[in-house]
């Protein structure tokens, strides 16, 4: 008789975004003429830029010729892409990395979910609250969370509340933790930390031999000065942090799939006898067993992001989405809602009106305005009473959605 991983039974019955999709599909089936504007899931709408498409096509053409055909590539990724990543994303910011510290992957989501596999099941995990669900659920699957309590929290995790009262900035853990998930700019709240604030986390991790799992998928949206684009801009961070970055939200690779993870060689974990082991080596070992790399044409396309034309074109895309974010912020503020984020992030965090709960506000927007958001409670207990909107729709739909919401007042 086969047995199952019973940790899966501890999860909520449906992944947050699957539940949203189910509700929207049901409403659409019942109201086939409804013009639904989706501003819930963080999927982009702008197509891949021309500079990327040209190289993508060239890479595909190479695969069609015996002389240039490529089979399995390097597990870490091709050097032509890794060289560009290091040059533009790290050397340009005074950060030194070598090629063996960068791992090209199919996405920041799978990497941030899979990274926990190289850590022991007894590690104590800290997450911000609200939080991107993957961090929590991947650790529940691995047996680190235990059952969910009546307060909506898994008993084995350490929650770091991010509330209106503390400006949605998490405080350092008050109890022992081993792994700390930080997402900055934050999904869902749009919060950022300046250098001094982020330095406190690096110092804490160094003092406590903890590891920070730093999701920087939205760093390209940072607009303000003194906001780090990489945790490695902070002294000592290479000793305590793994960083995840993505091409999905800056260059439209949500459907194309390409990202990368940085695991510095200075970063170590410990076995039961307190012997140190390279986390870079462990991640590479996991990679070689479970992954055969991102396809050659995709990596060729990703390298084009760093060309002068590619940089110009993705900046135009980011500016487009940030214009949407400004429209959402200004429109909702004008009708009296409390709105956060949307300055250094494509996400806008909205306090629900009149004390209604997150799902009730979700249903109201869907049924009365035909606008889809994401209920804040789906990101954790501290998200109750909030809703997230994304700036990733078209400019036309963003304006239309704001007009519809304004008419509800």
C-alpha positions as CSV (number, residue, x, y, z in Angstrom):
1,X,0.0,0.0,0.0
2,X,1.4,3.4,-1.0
3,X,1.4,6.1,1.6
4,X,1.2,9.8,1.1
5,X,3.2,12.7,2.5
6,X,0.6,13.7,5.2
7,X,2.1,17.2,5.4
8,X,0.1,18.0,2.3
9,X,-3.1,17.4,4.3
10,X,-2.1,20.3,6.5
11,X,-2.4,22.7,3.6
12,X,-5.4,24.8,2.8
13,X,-7.6,22.9,0.4
14,X,-6.7,25.2,-2.5
15,X,-3.8,27.4,-3.4
16,X,-4.7,31.1,-3.1
17,X,-4.6,31.9,-6.8
18,X,-6.3,28.7,-7.8
19,X,-9.2,29.6,-5.5
20,X,-9.4,33.1,-7.1
21,X,-9.5,31.5,-10.5
22,X,-12.2,29.2,-9.4
23,X,-14.4,32.1,-8.1
24,X,-13.8,34.2,-11.2
25,X,-14.5,31.3,-13.6
26,X,-17.8,30.5,-11.7
27,X,-18.8,34.2,-11.9
28,X,-17.9,34.4,-15.6
29,X,-19.9,31.3,-16.4
30,X,-22.9,32.7,-14.6
31,X,-22.4,36.1,-16.2
32,X,-21.0,35.4,-19.7
33,X,-21.3,39.1,-20.8
34,X,-19.3,40.5,-17.9
35,X,-16.2,42.4,-19.0
36,X,-13.8,41.2,-16.2
37,X,-10.6,43.1,-15.6
38,X,-8.0,40.9,-13.9
39,X,-5.8,42.8,-11.4
40,X,-5.2,39.9,-9.0
41,X,-2.4,37.6,-10.1
42,X,0.9,39.2,-10.8
43,X,1.0,38.3,-14.5
44,X,2.2,40.8,-17.0
45,X,0.4,42.0,-20.1
46,X,3.1,43.7,-22.2
47,X,4.6,41.4,-24.9
48,X,8.3,40.5,-25.0
49,X,10.3,43.4,-26.2
50,X,11.6,43.3,-29.9
51,X,15.3,43.0,-28.8
52,X,14.5,39.9,-26.9
53,X,12.2,38.4,-29.6
54,X,14.9,38.9,-32.2
55,X,17.5,36.9,-30.2
56,X,14.8,34.4,-29.2
57,X,14.1,33.6,-32.8
58,X,17.8,33.5,-33.6
59,X,18.3,30.9,-30.8
60,X,15.4,28.8,-32.2
61,X,17.0,29.0,-35.7
62,X,20.3,27.7,-34.3
63,X,18.5,24.7,-32.8
64,X,17.3,23.9,-36.4
65,X,20.8,23.5,-37.8
66,X,23.2,20.6,-37.1
67,X,26.2,22.9,-36.9
68,X,24.6,25.1,-34.1
69,X,22.2,22.7,-32.5
70,X,22.5,22.6,-28.6
71,X,21.6,19.6,-26.5
72,X,21.8,19.6,-22.7
73,X,23.4,22.8,-21.5
74,X,25.5,23.5,-18.4
75,X,23.5,22.8,-15.2
76,X,24.2,26.3,-13.8
77,X,23.3,28.0,-17.1
78,X,25.3,29.2,-20.1
79,X,28.2,31.5,-19.4
80,X,27.1,34.0,-22.0
81,X,24.0,34.7,-19.8
82,X,25.7,34.4,-16.4
83,X,28.4,36.9,-17.6
84,X,25.8,39.5,-18.4
85,X,23.9,38.9,-15.1
86,X,27.1,39.4,-13.1
87,X,28.2,42.5,-15.1
88,X,25.0,44.4,-15.1
89,X,23.2,43.3,-11.9
90,X,26.2,43.0,-9.6
91,X,29.5,44.4,-10.8
92,X,27.6,47.6,-11.7
93,X,26.7,47.9,-8.0
94,X,30.1,47.1,-6.7
95,X,29.4,43.4,-5.9
96,X,31.8,40.7,-6.8
97,X,30.5,37.3,-7.9
98,X,32.0,34.4,-9.9
99,X,30.1,32.3,-12.4
100,X,29.7,29.3,-10.1
101,X,27.6,31.4,-7.7
102,X,24.8,32.1,-10.2
103,X,22.3,29.4,-11.1
104,X,20.0,30.1,-14.1
105,X,16.5,28.5,-13.5
106,X,12.9,28.5,-14.8
107,X,11.6,30.9,-12.2
108,X,12.0,32.6,-8.8
109,X,8.9,30.8,-7.6
110,X,10.2,27.3,-8.0
111,X,13.6,28.2,-6.7
112,X,12.2,30.0,-3.6
113,X,10.0,26.9,-3.0
114,X,12.7,24.3,-3.7
115,X,15.6,26.0,-1.8
116,X,14.2,24.6,1.5
117,X,15.2,21.1,0.4
118,X,18.9,21.7,1.2
119,X,18.0,22.6,4.8
120,X,17.2,20.2,7.7
121,X,13.6,19.5,8.7
122,X,14.3,20.9,12.1
123,X,15.1,24.4,11.0
124,X,12.9,27.1,12.5
125,X,11.4,29.2,9.7
126,X,10.4,32.9,10.0
127,X,8.1,34.6,7.5
128,X,6.7,38.0,7.2
129,X,2.9,38.2,7.6
130,X,1.4,38.9,5.1
131,X,3.7,36.8,2.9
132,X,3.9,35.2,-0.6
133,X,2.2,31.8,0.0
134,X,5.0,29.7,-1.6
135,X,7.4,30.4,1.2
136,X,4.9,29.0,3.8
137,X,3.4,26.2,1.8
138,X,6.7,24.7,0.6
139,X,7.9,24.4,4.2
140,X,4.6,22.9,5.3
141,X,5.0,20.3,2.6
142,X,8.5,19.6,4.0
143,X,7.2,19.1,7.6
144,X,8.4,22.3,9.2
145,X,5.1,24.0,9.9
146,X,2.8,21.6,11.8
147,X,-1.0,22.2,11.9
148,X,-2.7,25.5,11.3
149,X,-4.2,27.1,14.5
150,X,-7.4,28.9,14.8
151,X,-5.5,32.2,14.3
152,X,-4.6,31.2,10.8
153,X,-1.0,30.5,11.6
154,X,1.0,27.3,11.3
155,X,2.2,26.4,14.8
156,X,5.7,25.6,13.7
157,X,6.5,28.8,11.9
158,X,7.5,32.2,13.3
159,X,5.4,35.0,12.0
160,X,6.7,38.6,11.7
161,X,3.6,40.8,11.5
162,X,3.7,43.7,9.0
163,X,0.8,46.0,9.8
164,X,-0.4,49.5,9.3
165,X,1.0,50.3,12.8
166,X,4.6,49.4,11.9
167,X,4.5,50.7,8.4
168,X,4.4,47.1,7.1
169,X,8.1,46.8,8.1
170,X,8.8,43.5,9.9
171,X,10.6,43.6,13.3
172,X,13.5,41.3,14.0
173,X,12.5,37.9,15.4
174,X,12.1,37.7,19.2
175,X,12.8,34.0,19.3
176,X,15.3,31.8,17.7
177,X,15.0,31.2,13.9
178,X,17.2,29.5,11.3
179,X,15.7,30.6,8.0
180,X,14.2,34.0,7.2
181,X,12.2,34.7,4.1
182,X,12.4,38.4,3.0
183,X,10.7,39.7,-0.2
184,X,11.8,43.2,-1.1
185,X,10.1,45.1,-2.7
186,X,7.5,43.2,-0.9
187,X,4.8,41.1,-2.5
188,X,2.1,41.8,-1.4
189,X,2.5,45.1,0.4
190,X,4.9,46.9,-1.8
191,X,7.2,47.7,1.2
192,X,10.9,48.4,0.7
193,X,13.8,48.7,3.2
194,X,16.6,51.2,3.0
195,X,20.2,50.2,3.5
196,X,20.2,50.8,7.3
197,X,17.0,48.8,7.8
198,X,18.3,45.9,5.6
199,X,21.6,46.0,7.4
200,X,19.9,45.1,10.7
201,X,18.7,41.9,9.1
202,X,22.1,41.0,7.8
203,X,23.7,41.7,11.2
204,X,21.0,39.6,12.9
205,X,21.6,36.7,10.6
206,X,25.4,36.9,11.1
207,X,25.0,37.0,14.9
208,X,22.6,34.0,14.9
209,X,24.0,31.9,12.1
210,X,20.7,32.2,10.3
211,X,20.2,32.3,6.5
212,X,18.1,34.9,4.7
213,X,16.2,33.8,1.7
214,X,15.9,37.1,-0.2
215,X,13.4,37.3,-3.0
216,X,14.3,40.3,-5.1
217,X,12.0,39.5,-8.0
218,X,10.7,43.1,-8.1
219,X,13.9,45.0,-7.7
220,X,13.7,46.5,-11.2
221,X,10.7,48.5,-10.0
222,X,12.6,50.4,-7.3
223,X,12.4,54.1,-8.0
224,X,13.8,55.8,-4.9
225,X,17.4,56.2,-3.9
226,X,19.0,54.4,-0.9
227,X,16.9,51.3,-1.6
228,X,19.2,48.3,-2.3
229,X,18.5,46.4,-5.5
230,X,20.4,43.4,-4.1
231,X,21.0,42.3,-0.5
232,X,24.7,41.9,-1.4
233,X,25.0,45.6,-1.4
234,X,25.0,45.2,2.4
235,X,28.4,44.3,4.0
236,X,28.5,40.7,5.1
237,X,25.4,39.6,3.3
238,X,27.2,37.1,1.1
239,X,27.9,35.2,4.4
240,X,24.2,34.8,5.2
241,X,21.9,35.3,2.2
242,X,20.7,33.5,-0.9
243,X,19.1,35.8,-3.5
244,X,16.4,35.1,-6.0
245,X,15.8,37.2,-9.1
246,X,13.5,36.9,-12.0
247,X,13.1,38.0,-15.6
248,X,9.3,37.6,-15.4
249,X,8.2,41.0,-14.2
250,X,10.9,43.2,-15.7
251,X,11.0,41.7,-19.2
252,X,7.8,39.7,-19.6
253,X,9.1,36.2,-19.1
254,X,6.1,35.0,-17.1
255,X,5.2,32.6,-19.9
256,X,8.7,32.1,-21.1
257,X,10.3,31.2,-17.8
258,X,13.8,32.3,-16.9
259,X,15.3,33.5,-13.6
260,X,18.4,33.0,-11.5
261,X,19.4,32.3,-7.9
262,X,22.7,33.4,-6.3
263,X,24.3,31.2,-3.7
264,X,27.6,32.7,-2.5
265,X,30.5,30.5,-1.8
266,X,31.0,32.2,1.6
267,X,27.6,30.8,2.7
268,X,27.6,27.7,4.9
269,X,25.1,25.5,6.8
270,X,25.8,23.0,9.6
271,X,25.2,19.3,10.1
272,X,24.2,17.7,13.4
273,X,27.9,17.6,14.5
274,X,28.2,21.4,13.8
275,X,30.5,20.7,10.8
276,X,30.1,23.4,8.1
277,X,29.0,22.7,4.6
278,X,28.9,24.9,1.5
279,X,25.3,25.7,0.6
280,X,26.5,26.5,-2.9
281,X,27.7,22.9,-3.2
282,X,24.5,21.5,-1.8
283,X,22.3,23.6,-4.2
284,X,24.4,22.5,-7.1
285,X,24.1,18.9,-6.0
286,X,20.3,19.2,-5.8
287,X,20.2,20.9,-9.2
288,X,22.2,18.2,-11.0
289,X,19.8,15.6,-9.7
290,X,16.5,17.3,-10.3
291,X,17.0,19.8,-13.1
292,X,18.4,19.8,-16.7
293,X,18.6,23.5,-17.2
294,X,16.7,26.3,-19.0
295,X,16.5,25.8,-22.8
296,X,19.2,27.4,-25.0
297,X,16.8,29.7,-26.9
298,X,15.3,31.0,-23.7
299,X,18.8,31.8,-22.3
300,X,19.8,33.5,-25.5
301,X,16.6,35.6,-25.2
302,X,17.4,36.4,-21.6
303,X,20.9,37.6,-22.4
304,X,19.3,40.1,-24.8
305,X,17.8,41.9,-21.8
306,X,21.2,43.3,-21.0
307,X,21.9,44.7,-24.5
308,X,21.6,48.5,-24.8
309,X,18.4,48.1,-26.8
310,X,17.0,45.5,-24.4
311,X,17.7,47.8,-21.4
312,X,15.8,50.6,-23.1
313,X,12.9,48.5,-24.0
314,X,12.4,46.9,-20.5
315,X,12.7,50.4,-18.9
316,X,9.8,51.5,-21.1
317,X,7.8,48.4,-19.9
318,X,8.6,49.1,-16.2
319,X,7.7,52.8,-16.7
320,X,4.4,51.7,-18.3
321,X,3.4,49.5,-15.3
322,X,4.5,52.2,-12.8
323,X,2.3,54.7,-14.5
324,X,-0.5,52.2,-13.9
325,X,0.5,51.9,-10.3
326,X,0.4,55.7,-9.9
327,X,-3.1,55.8,-11.4
328,X,-4.3,53.1,-9.0
329,X,-2.8,54.9,-6.0
330,X,-4.1,58.3,-6.9
331,X,-7.6,57.1,-7.9
332,X,-8.2,55.0,-4.8
333,X,-6.8,57.7,-2.5
334,X,-9.2,60.2,-4.1
335,X,-12.2,58.1,-3.2
336,X,-11.0,57.9,0.4
337,X,-9.3,54.5,0.6
338,X,-6.1,53.9,2.5
339,X,-3.6,52.8,0.0
340,X,0.0,51.6,0.3
341,X,2.8,50.4,-2.0
342,X,2.9,51.2,-5.7
343,X,5.9,53.5,-5.4
344,X,8.7,51.1,-5.7
345,X,6.6,48.1,-6.6
346,X,3.9,47.1,-9.1
347,X,1.6,46.1,-6.2
348,X,-0.9,48.3,-4.4
349,X,-2.1,47.3,-0.9
350,X,-5.6,48.6,-0.1
351,X,-7.3,48.7,3.3
352,X,-10.8,47.5,2.8
353,X,-13.6,50.1,3.5
354,X,-16.0,50.0,6.4
355,X,-14.2,47.1,8.1
356,X,-15.4,44.5,5.7
357,X,-13.2,41.4,5.4
358,X,-10.9,40.6,2.5
359,X,-13.0,38.0,0.7
360,X,-16.1,40.2,1.0
361,X,-14.3,43.1,-0.6
362,X,-13.0,40.7,-3.3
363,X,-16.6,39.6,-4.1
364,X,-17.8,43.1,-4.1
365,X,-15.3,44.3,-6.6
366,X,-15.9,41.2,-8.8
367,X,-19.7,41.3,-8.8
368,X,-20.2,45.1,-8.8
369,X,-17.2,46.4,-10.7
370,X,-16.1,43.2,-12.6
371,X,-12.6,43.8,-11.2
372,X,-10.4,41.0,-9.8
373,X,-8.0,41.6,-6.9
374,X,-6.3,39.3,-4.4
375,X,-7.8,39.1,-0.9
376,X,-5.1,40.1,1.6
377,X,-6.0,37.3,4.1
378,X,-4.8,34.9,1.4
379,X,-1.2,36.1,2.3
380,X,-1.6,35.5,6.0
381,X,-3.6,36.5,9.1
382,X,-2.2,40.1,9.1
383,X,-3.5,40.5,5.6
384,X,-7.1,40.3,6.7
385,X,-8.9,43.6,6.0
386,X,-6.7,44.3,2.9
387,X,-6.8,43.6,-0.8
388,X,-3.9,43.6,-3.4
389,X,-4.2,45.0,-6.9
390,X,-1.5,44.7,-9.5
391,X,-0.3,47.3,-12.0
392,X,0.3,44.6,-14.7
393,X,-2.8,45.2,-16.8
394,X,-3.1,47.5,-19.7
395,X,-3.3,51.3,-19.2
396,X,-6.8,51.3,-20.7
397,X,-8.0,48.5,-18.4
398,X,-6.4,50.1,-15.4
399,X,-8.2,53.4,-16.0
400,X,-11.5,51.6,-16.7
401,X,-11.1,49.5,-13.5
402,X,-10.5,52.7,-11.4
403,X,-13.6,54.4,-12.9
404,X,-15.7,51.4,-12.1
405,X,-14.5,51.2,-8.5
406,X,-15.0,55.0,-8.1
407,X,-18.7,54.5,-9.1
408,X,-19.2,52.1,-6.2
409,X,-18.7,54.9,-3.6
